[in-house]
Amino acid sequence: MLKTPIGRLAITALAVTVIVTVAVFLLVTWDSDTSTVVDEGVPSDTASAAVVRDNSHRLNTAPDAPVTVVEFLDFECEGCRAAYPMVEELRQRYGDRVEFVLRYFPLPGHFNGERAARAVEAAAQQGSLEPMYRKMFDTQEQWGEQRTPADEVFRGFAEELGLDMAVFDTAYADPATADRVRLDIDDGEALGVMGTPTFFVNGMQIPLQTRSDLSDAIDNALQNTAPTS
C-alpha cells in the first residue's frame, strides 16, 4: 500500500479521474431532449491564478467573442476523450460568438499525460496546436492507459503532421516546454480543478451533471452579455 503523501495524491487523483470519466461518459450519451435546470456554477478564485492567460491556447480565432469557454484537460483522460466530440459540436454551433481555450492538466495517475501535453505544446510552437490536439484524442486508445513511454508515438504524430522534426525534438525536451505545461497545472490547482475535464464559462466553473449543462451555461452567458436596447 502507498503511504507516502505522493502515493496518496496519486490515488486521490486517480479516484477523481474515474468519477469524472464515468460522469462524462454519461453526459455525452445523455438524451439531447432531456430538460435540465441550469446550475449557476462555482465562482473561481482568480486572485491567485488566471482562468485564461495571454499565452493560453485558443482553439478558434474569436478575439471579440463575448463568451470564453476554458477546458482544463488531460489527453490521456478517457473522460476528456468522451467530451471531445461535444466540444467540437459546440464550436461548430457557436462559431465566433464563443472563444474556446485549451489548458493542460495532466493527472499524476496517467503515465503519458504530461508527455502528451508537451507534444501538443511543441506542435503549438510550430502553429499546429489543433492538428496535434485532434491527433491525441483520435488515437488515445492506441497509447493511453499504458505504463511505457509514448515519446516515439508522439514523435511519429509530429512527422505525420509534417512538422520540422529538429525543432519539435528540441521543444519537446526543452524544460521551458514542461514549465509551460506546469503553468496551466498550477493555475488549475489554484482555481480548484480536481479532475478532468473541468470547464469554465466566463471565469465560472461549470459542474456537469447533464449533457446540456455546458451549452446552457454558454447560452446564459451570451444572453447576459447581449446588448440591451
C-alpha positions as CSV (number, residue, x, y, z in Angstrom):
1,M,0.0,0.0,0.0
2,L,1.2,3.5,-0.8
3,K,1.5,5.5,2.4
4,T,3.6,8.5,1.2
5,P,1.9,11.9,0.5
6,I,2.8,11.4,-3.2
7,G,1.2,8.0,-3.1
8,R,-2.0,9.3,-1.5
9,L,-2.1,12.2,-4.0
10,A,-1.9,9.7,-6.9
11,I,-4.6,7.6,-5.5
12,T,-6.8,10.6,-4.9
13,A,-6.2,11.9,-8.4
14,L,-7.0,8.5,-9.9
15,A,-10.2,8.2,-8.0
16,V,-11.3,11.7,-9.1
17,T,-10.4,10.8,-12.7
18,V,-12.6,7.7,-12.5
19,I,-15.5,9.6,-11.2
20,V,-15.2,12.4,-13.7
21,T,-14.7,9.9,-16.6
22,V,-17.9,8.0,-15.7
23,A,-19.8,11.2,-15.4
24,V,-18.7,12.5,-18.8
25,F,-19.4,9.2,-20.5
26,L,-23.0,9.5,-19.1
27,L,-23.1,13.1,-20.3
28,V,-22.1,12.5,-23.8
29,T,-24.7,9.8,-24.2
30,W,-27.5,11.7,-22.5
31,D,-30.7,12.1,-24.4
32,S,-30.4,15.5,-26.1
33,D,-34.1,16.2,-25.3
34,T,-33.7,15.9,-21.6
35,S,-34.8,19.1,-19.8
36,T,-32.4,20.4,-17.2
37,V,-32.1,23.1,-14.5
38,V,-29.1,25.3,-15.1
39,D,-26.5,25.3,-12.3
40,E,-25.3,28.9,-11.7
41,G,-21.7,27.5,-11.4
42,V,-18.9,27.8,-8.9
43,P,-17.2,31.2,-8.6
44,S,-13.4,31.0,-9.2
45,D,-10.8,32.5,-7.0
46,T,-8.8,34.4,-9.7
47,A,-6.8,36.4,-7.1
48,S,-4.0,33.8,-7.1
49,A,-4.5,32.3,-10.6
50,A,-5.9,33.1,-14.0
51,V,-8.6,31.1,-15.8
52,V,-7.1,32.5,-19.1
53,R,-3.7,34.0,-19.7
54,D,-2.4,35.9,-22.7
55,N,-0.4,32.8,-23.7
56,S,-3.3,30.3,-23.2
57,H,-4.0,28.4,-26.4
58,R,-7.2,29.3,-28.3
59,L,-8.8,26.6,-30.5
60,N,-10.5,29.2,-32.6
61,T,-9.9,32.8,-33.6
62,A,-12.6,34.9,-31.9
63,P,-11.0,37.9,-30.3
64,D,-14.3,39.8,-30.0
65,A,-16.3,36.9,-28.6
66,P,-18.4,37.9,-25.5
67,V,-18.1,34.4,-24.1
68,T,-15.0,32.3,-23.3
69,V,-15.1,28.6,-22.6
70,V,-11.9,27.1,-20.9
71,E,-11.3,23.4,-20.6
72,F,-8.6,22.0,-18.3
73,L,-7.9,18.6,-19.9
74,D,-5.6,15.6,-19.8
75,F,-5.0,14.0,-23.2
76,E,-4.8,10.5,-21.6
77,C,-8.1,11.0,-19.7
78,E,-11.0,8.9,-21.1
79,G,-13.5,11.4,-19.8
80,C,-11.8,14.2,-21.9
81,R,-11.8,11.9,-24.9
82,A,-15.5,11.4,-24.4
83,A,-16.1,15.1,-24.1
84,Y,-14.1,15.9,-27.2
85,P,-17.0,15.4,-29.7
86,M,-19.2,17.5,-27.5
87,V,-16.7,20.4,-27.5
88,E,-16.3,20.1,-31.3
89,E,-20.1,20.2,-31.7
90,L,-20.3,23.4,-29.5
91,R,-17.5,25.0,-31.5
92,Q,-19.5,24.4,-34.7
93,R,-22.7,25.7,-33.1
94,Y,-21.5,28.9,-31.7
95,G,-18.8,29.9,-34.2
96,D,-17.1,33.2,-33.5
97,R,-19.6,34.1,-30.7
98,V,-17.6,31.9,-28.3
99,E,-13.9,31.5,-27.8
100,F,-12.7,28.0,-26.8
101,V,-9.5,27.8,-24.8
102,L,-7.4,24.7,-24.0
103,R,-5.4,24.4,-20.8
104,Y,-3.2,21.5,-19.9
105,F,-3.9,19.5,-16.7
106,P,-2.2,16.1,-17.0
107,L,-3.0,14.0,-13.9
108,P,-0.3,12.1,-11.9
109,G,-2.0,8.8,-12.4
110,H,-1.6,9.0,-16.2
111,F,1.8,7.8,-17.3
112,N,1.9,9.6,-20.6
113,G,-0.4,12.5,-19.9
114,E,2.4,15.0,-19.3
115,R,4.3,13.7,-22.3
116,A,1.2,14.2,-24.5
117,A,0.8,17.8,-23.2
118,R,4.5,18.5,-24.1
119,A,4.0,17.1,-27.5
120,V,0.9,19.3,-28.1
121,E,2.8,22.3,-26.8
122,A,5.8,21.5,-29.0
123,A,3.5,21.3,-32.0
124,A,1.8,24.5,-31.0
125,Q,5.1,26.3,-31.2
126,Q,5.1,25.4,-34.9
127,G,1.5,26.6,-35.4
128,S,0.0,23.1,-35.3
129,L,-1.9,23.1,-32.0
130,E,-5.2,22.0,-33.3
131,P,-3.9,19.1,-35.5
132,M,-2.0,17.6,-32.7
133,Y,-4.8,18.2,-30.2
134,R,-7.1,16.2,-32.6
135,K,-4.5,13.6,-33.1
136,M,-4.1,12.9,-29.4
137,F,-7.8,12.3,-28.9
138,D,-8.3,10.4,-32.2
139,T,-5.5,7.9,-31.2
140,Q,-5.9,7.8,-27.4
141,E,-6.9,4.1,-27.5
142,Q,-3.5,3.3,-29.1
143,W,-1.2,4.8,-26.5
144,G,-3.4,5.7,-23.4
145,E,-3.5,3.7,-20.2
146,Q,-0.1,2.2,-20.7
147,R,2.9,2.2,-18.4
148,T,5.5,2.6,-21.2
149,P,6.7,6.0,-22.5
150,A,4.9,7.1,-25.7
151,D,7.6,9.6,-26.8
152,E,8.2,7.8,-30.1
153,V,4.5,7.6,-30.7
154,F,4.1,11.3,-30.3
155,R,7.2,11.9,-32.4
156,G,5.5,9.9,-35.1
157,F,2.4,12.1,-34.9
158,A,4.7,15.1,-35.4
159,E,6.2,13.5,-38.5
160,E,2.7,12.8,-39.9
161,L,1.8,16.4,-39.4
162,G,4.8,17.5,-41.4
163,L,6.5,19.4,-38.6
164,D,10.1,20.3,-38.5
165,M,11.4,17.4,-36.5
166,A,14.6,19.0,-35.3
167,V,12.6,21.9,-33.9
168,F,9.9,19.6,-32.5
169,D,12.5,17.4,-30.7
170,T,14.2,20.4,-29.2
171,A,10.9,21.9,-28.0
172,Y,9.7,18.5,-26.6
173,A,12.8,18.1,-24.5
174,D,13.1,21.7,-23.5
175,P,12.5,22.4,-19.8
176,A,10.7,25.6,-20.8
177,T,8.0,23.4,-22.5
178,A,7.5,21.4,-19.3
179,D,7.3,24.7,-17.4
180,R,4.6,25.9,-19.8
181,V,2.5,22.8,-19.1
182,R,3.2,23.3,-15.4
183,L,1.9,26.9,-15.6
184,D,-1.5,25.6,-16.6
185,I,-1.4,22.9,-13.9
186,D,-0.6,25.5,-11.2
187,D,-3.4,27.8,-12.3
188,G,-5.8,24.8,-12.4
189,E,-4.9,23.7,-8.9
190,A,-5.2,27.3,-7.6
191,L,-8.7,27.5,-9.2
192,G,-9.9,24.3,-7.5
193,V,-9.6,22.0,-10.5
194,M,-9.7,18.4,-9.1
195,G,-10.1,16.3,-12.2
196,T,-10.5,16.4,-15.9
197,P,-12.3,17.6,-17.9
198,T,-13.1,20.8,-16.0
199,F,-14.9,23.6,-17.8
200,F,-15.1,27.4,-17.1
201,V,-17.5,29.8,-18.8
202,N,-16.5,33.4,-18.5
203,G,-14.5,32.6,-15.4
204,M,-17.2,30.5,-13.7
205,Q,-16.6,26.8,-13.1
206,I,-19.5,24.8,-14.5
207,P,-20.4,21.5,-12.8
208,L,-21.5,19.0,-15.4
209,Q,-24.5,16.9,-14.3
210,T,-26.4,16.6,-17.6
211,R,-25.3,16.7,-21.3
212,S,-26.7,20.2,-21.8
213,D,-25.2,21.9,-18.7
214,L,-22.3,23.4,-20.7
215,S,-24.4,24.6,-23.6
216,D,-26.9,26.0,-21.1
217,A,-24.1,27.9,-19.3
218,I,-22.9,29.3,-22.7
219,D,-26.4,30.3,-23.7
220,N,-26.9,32.1,-20.4
221,A,-23.6,33.9,-20.7
222,L,-24.5,35.0,-24.3
223,Q,-27.8,36.3,-23.1
224,N,-26.2,38.2,-20.2
225,T,-23.7,39.8,-22.5
226,A,-26.1,40.7,-25.2
227,P,-26.5,44.5,-25.7
228,T,-29.7,45.9,-24.3
229,S,-31.8,48.3,-26.5
